[in-house]
Amino acid sequence: MGRRRVADRLVETVDTGQAELVPDPDRPGSWTLLLDGAPQSHVDLTDPTHLEFEYVRRFAAAIDLVAPAGTALRVLHLGGGALTLPRYVAATRPGSTQRVSEVDGALVELVRRALPWPADPRLRVRVADARATLTSTRDASYDVVVADVFAGARTPAHLTSVEYVDEVARVLRPDGWYLANLADGPPLRHARGQVATVRSVLPRACLIGDAAVLRGRRYGNLVLVAGRVEPPVPELTRRAAGDWFPGRVVAGADLDRFAGGAPVVRDTDATGSEPPPLGFFSSRR
């Protein structure tokens, strides 16, 4: 396994590519994880409630509203990265039971060694494919399922279909929520298809994102919140508007228009999400 230091960076070959751990010059004890040049996670080892990436703050806002503050939850994380969100949940909701499914075993070991998370018997990290994890999980096991899975900066095809969403819905409790990171750009074909697909199973939903991304003007991250009960759109809207980088929430008839009659994705025709524009990540560093 290749491993080297470049200045203060730790560069290591993992199962899915080249991982880099880069210290944050503005926050001592904080690191950014990149895979093949694409930022995957930011972790503040001294303050796990500090969330640098805006889409992660939107995930956190939704999790904050699942239950009263401090109430322990059962959370399944599909995709681990540097465990930013599991650390946040452990800090804000002590006693929560969390399972992290990460397909890259070498990445898990790198994070365990270089960015260790506090010992917690309720936080389990397993090396496994996200869909295989769902298949082996009992019905109604989790309050929240978070999907943040990328291979080469693209969501794998087998995690975009209605058959996959059926498995997510099966493991969610009746009032549980599914949170998904949708990375897309003009003309938002992937995001529209995912909204249509997820809502065919979990019909109560909203989409949170930067206005320019929602309008199809640039590439970026959108967070889909979906379940069998209505998400708290007014509170999510307030939090999105008050973020460091203000966002919008699309729900109801506006979300119908966003989906625009996009077809439901099935295993037989599923494809991975659109890749980011060439040079997108290097231009944002």
Secondary structure, 3 states (H helix, E strand, C coil): CCEEEECCEEEEEECCEEEEEEECCCCCCEEEEEECCEEEEEEECCCCCCCCCHHHHHHHHHHHCCCCCCCCCEEEEECCCCCHHHHHHHHHCCCCEEEEEECCHHHHHHHHHHCCCCCCCCEEEEECCHHHHHHCCCCCCEEEEEECCCECCECCHHHCCHHHHHHHHHHEEEEEEEEEEEEECCCCHHHHHHHHHHHCCCCEEEEEECHHHHCCCCCEEEEEEEECCCCCHHHHHHHHHCCCCCCEEEEHHHHHHHHCCCCCCCHHHCCCCCCCCCCHHHHCC
